[in-house]
Amino acid sequence: MAGIYVHVPFCTAKCAYCDFYSVARPDYADAYVGAVEQEFAARLSELAGETVETLYFGGGTPSLLSPGQFGRLASIFDISGLKEFTIEVNPDDVSPDKVKAWIDAGVDRVSIGVQSLDDGELRTVGRRHDSKQALSAIELLQRSGISNISGDLIYGLPGQTASSFVCSLKRLISSGIRHLSAYSLGYEEGTRLWRWLQEGRVVPADDDLTLEMYKSLCRVAASAGFEHYEISNFALPGFRSLHNSAYWCGTPYLGLGPGAHSLDSCGVRRYVPSDIKSYLKAPCTASVIDDEDETDRANDRIMVSLRTAGGLDLTLFDDGDRAKIKAAALPWLESGDLVESPSGFAIPERSWMLSDAIIRDLLL
C-alpha cells in the first residue's frame, strides 16, 4: 500500500507558533492546482505501482480553497481504492458549501485545528476562530455525515493553566470527536512565538506544568475510551489515522506541493523546496532527493518507531546495528523507561515525555 500527501501552502495569516510552510497568497491557488496535477503525473512512478490507500490534504490551510478549487484538486486523484481521505481544516472555514464540496470529492475524515477552547489562549497565539466557532464547526461536520473527526489541541500555551487545558480537553472530547491529537507547544526558531520568547514577552510553561498537563491528557483520554497509540495521538477503537500510521511504519508515500516530503518504495526520501513561486514555474522537476545514507535511514526508523505504542522492531536492523541499539538501551531498560516488546523495545506511556532523551541515546 501507499499514501499521497498534498501540501496546500496557503494561510490567511500565520499562527504565532507555526513553522510549517505557508504563504498569504490565495490568489496563487488556481495556478497551484494545475501545478500539482503536473507534478503528480511526473512523479507517480515513484510509488512503483503500489496501491494508494490514503490521501491527505494538509498545510497550510487546505480549507481556504474554494469549493471549486478543492474539487479540481481532488479530481486529480483516483479515490476508488482509498481507505481514508483526510482534509485539515480551520474551524472558521467550515461552511455548508465547503463541507458539501469535501464530501462530494470523497473526503471521509476531517482533522480540525481547535488548539484550545479558551478564547483568551486562542487570541494569544493568533488563531482566527473562537471556541464557539470550533464546536459549531464540529457539529456542522457531524450533521453533514462526517463522523470521523480528529481534533487538535496544544498544551503549554502562554497563559494556559492545567485546569484550563483539562477544560478544553473535556469539552472537545464531549463534542463527539473520534480522534485526538495533542501537542506540547514548541518554540520554533523563526516563528513569532520564538521572537516573543527572545524579547521576554512570553514565559514558557515549566517542566512540572507540562508534565501535569500530559498526565491529565493521558488520564482523561483513557477514561473516554481513547487508545494512546502514538506520543501525540489518541483514537477511539477503529479510528486511528491510517495515513499517519503508515508514515510511522515506513510505508511509501508521495508528497506533492511546496513543503511536502516523500518516501519511495526503495526507501529514498525526497522533498519539494518551500518556495511557491519556483514550484509554479517548474512543478515537474520541483522535488529534490534528500541526502541520506543507510545510517540516516536507520535513525529515521528509530525516531519514528519509538514514538508509537508498537515500538521499535529490531529485526529490521542488521546484526551490528542491532547490537549497538541493545547496548545503548540497557540503562533505560534498567530504569523501566524502556520495555521489551515482542520484536524489540517500546517506550511505555508513563515515560513518553522522556522520549527525546531515550531516542537520542539509541541513535546510531
N, C-alpha and C positions, 0 to 999 in steps of 0.2 A: 504494500500500500504506500501511498504518498500523500502529501498535503500541498496546498498552494496558499501562500500568504501574499496579500496585496496591501502595500503601504500607501495610504491616501494622505499625502503630506500637507493637508490644509487645516488651519485653525483660524478662528476669528481673532483670538488673542492667546498668547502663551501663558499657561498657568505658572505661578511663581516657582514651582518645584520641578517642572518638566524639562527633561533634556532629550526627549525624542525629537527627531527631525520634523519640523513643520514650518510652513510659511503662511503669512496672511495674504494669500493671493488666490482667492476663489475664482478670479477671472481666468486662471490657468486651467480650470477643471475640465473644460471641453477638450482642450489640447492634450491634457493628461490622459484622459480616457483613450484617445486614439493612440497615444504613445504606449500605454500598457498593452493594447492589442498587438502592436508591432513587436514589443519585447517578448510577449508570451509566445507568439509564433516563432520567433527566432530562437527561443531557449527551451521549448518544450522537450526537445530531445535529451536534455539533462536528466530527465526523470526515467529515461531508458525503458519506456513502456509500462512503468509502474501504474497501477490503478489509483487514480486520485479519489480519496475518500473524504477529505476535509478541505474546506475553503474558508479562509478567514480574512476579513477586511478590517485592518487596523490602521492606526495612525499616530499622530494627526487626529483628524476627526472625520471619519467616513460619513457620519450622519449629516455633515454640512452639504453633501452632494444633493442636488435637486432630485426629485423622483425620476425625471427623465435621464439625468446623468447617471444615477445609480443603476437604472435599468439597462443602460447601454454598457456600463462596466460589467455588470453581472452576466450579460448575454455573451460575453467573450468566452465564457467557460461552460463546459458540458457538465451540468449538475445531475445528470441522470443516475450516476453511481455514487453520489455523495451520501455519507452517513451523518454529516454535520456541516452546516453553513452558518457561520457566525459573522455578525457585524458589531463593531464597537460603536457606541452612541453616547452623546451627551444628553442629559435629561431635557434641556431646553430646546433640543432639535426634534424631539419626538412629537409628531403631529399625525392626525389620521391619514393624510395624504402620503406622508413618508412611510408610515407603517404599512400601508397597503402596498406601496411600491416594493418594500423589502419582502413582504410575504409573496407578492406576485413573482418576484425574482427567485424565490426558493429559500430565503432565509428562514431558518428554524431555531436559531439561537441568538440571543442578544446579550452582549456584555455592556452594562451601563455604568458609567463613571460617576457614582454617587459621591465617594470620597469622605463625606461626613453628612450627618443630618442635623448639624448645628450651624445655623446661618452665620454666626459670627466667625466660626472657623472657616467656612466656605469663602467668606469675603476676604479673610486674611490672605489666602493663597490664590485669590483671583479667579475663583470659579464663577461661571456666568449664571448658574442656577441657584435656587434656594431649596430648602428641604421639601417644601410643598410641591414644587415642580418635579423633584426627583420621585416622590411617591406617586404623584399623579401620572408620570410617565410610565412607571411600572404597571400601574393599574390599566392604563390605555393599552399597553402591550398585551397584557393578560386578557382583556376584553376582546382584543382583536384575534386571539387564538395562539399567541406565542407564550407558551408556558415555561420554556427552557430559558430562564433569565439568570444571568450572573451579575451580581452587584459588586462593585469595587469600593473598598474603604481604605483609608490611610490612618495609621496611628502614629502618635508623636508629632502631630501638627502643632504649630505655635499657639500657645494658649490653651491647648487641649488638656483636659484632666482625665484621670482614669474613669471617673463616673460619666463624663460627657461622651467618652468613647464607647463605653458599655451601653449607654442610652442609644447612640446611633446604631450600634451593632444589633441590639434587640429590636429596634424599630425596623431596621432593614430586613432582618430575618422574618419578622412578623408580616412583612409585605407579601410573602409567598415566593421569594426567590428560591431557585433550586441549587444555586452555586454561589460561592462567596470567595472573592479574592481580597486579601487584606495584607497591606504592605507597611513596613516600618519606613517612616519618612527618611529619605536620604537628601543630603545637601550636596548636590552635584555641581561641580565647578562649571561656571558659565551661566547658571540659572540665576534668576532674580533672588531666589531664596538664599543661594550661596553668597551673593553680594551683600544681602542684608545681614547675613551672619558675620561677614568680614567687617561690616560697618557697626556691628553691635546693636542692630535694630531688632534682632530676634534672639531668643535663647533656646537652644535645642533641648529637647526632653532628656533628662538624665537617664543613666542606665537602669536605675531602680524603677523609674516610672515606666520606661519602655518594657521592661520585663513584666511589671504588673499588668500592663495592657495586653501583652502577649498571653499571659496566663489566663486572663479573663476571656480573651478571644477563644482560646482552646476550650475553656470550660463551657462558655455559652454556646459555641457552635456544636460541641458534642451533645449538650443537653437537648439541642434542637434536632439531633439525628444526623448531623453533618459529619462525613468522614474527612479526616485531615490527611490528604494524600500527597501533598507537597508543601514545602515550608509555608508558602503564602496562599495555598488553595484548599478549599473545603467544598464538599459536594454531598448532596443527598444521594443515597444509593441509586445508581444508574444514571447520574448526571455529571460525572466527571467530564472535563473538557477533553474530547477526543483529539482535537488538534494539538493542544499544548502537551498532552500526554505523549503524543507521537514525537514531539521535539525531544522530550526527556528520555525517550527510548532510542534515540538516534535514527528515527525513520526519515527517509529523504523528504525534502520539501523544497519547493521552488518559491523564492521570494521575488516579487515584482514591484517596481516603483522605487523612486529615490529613497534611500534609507533602509531598504529591505536586505535581508541576509538569506542565504540558501545553503542547503547541504544536498549534494547529489548522490546518486546511487553508488558511486565509487568512494564516497567519504570526502570529497573535495568541497570545501566551503567557498562561497562567493558572496560578494556584496555589491550593491549599487550605491555609488557615492551620493552623499546627501547634497545634491545640487539640482534643483528642479529645472533651471534654465538649460544646463548641459544635458540633462536627461531628455528634455523635449526635443533637443536638436538631434540626438542620436540614440534613441531608446534601444535599438537592436544590438548595439555594442556597448551598452552602459555598464554591464556587470564586470567585475574585476575578481580574479582568483585571489583568495586570501592566502597569504604566505605562511602556511602551516606545515610542520614536519610531523613525523609519527608521534613524537613526544607531545607535541601540542595537541594532537588529536586524542591521545590517551588522557591528557589532563582535562580536556573538554569533557570526556566521558566521566571522569572522577567528579568534576564540579557539578555537572548536571545530575548525575545519578544520586549523589548523596543529599540532594535537595528533596528527594522523593521518599515516600514510605517504603517503597520496594528496595531502595538502597543500591549498592554497587555490586555488580556481577563480576567477580574476579576471574571467571572462566573466559572472559573476553580479552584478557591480557596474556602476554607471553610469560614464560616461567620467570625470566629475570625481573620484569616489572612487577609481577605478582609478588615475588619475594620482597622487593623494596616496599611495596604498599603494606604488606603484612607486618614488616618490621616497624614501619612508621606508625602503624595502627595500635601497637601494643600498649603504649601509655593510655590511650583513650579507651581501649578495651578494659584495662585495669580500673579506670575511673568510672566505668559504666556509661560514659558519654558516647560510646560506640558499641554496638552489639553485633553478634554474629547473626547472619541471615542464611537461608539455605544455600546460597551461592556466593556469599561474601560478607559484606558489612552493611549496616544501616545505622543511621543516627536516630535514636528514639525521640519522640515528640518533646519530651522534657528537656532535651539538650539541643534542639534545633537552633536556639538562639546562640549557640556556640559553633554553629556550622562553619562560619568563615575560618575560625582558628583550626578546626578539625580538618577541613578540606585543604587548607594551606599546608598543613603538616604532611598530608598524604600525596601531594602533587609530586610528580616525578622530576 
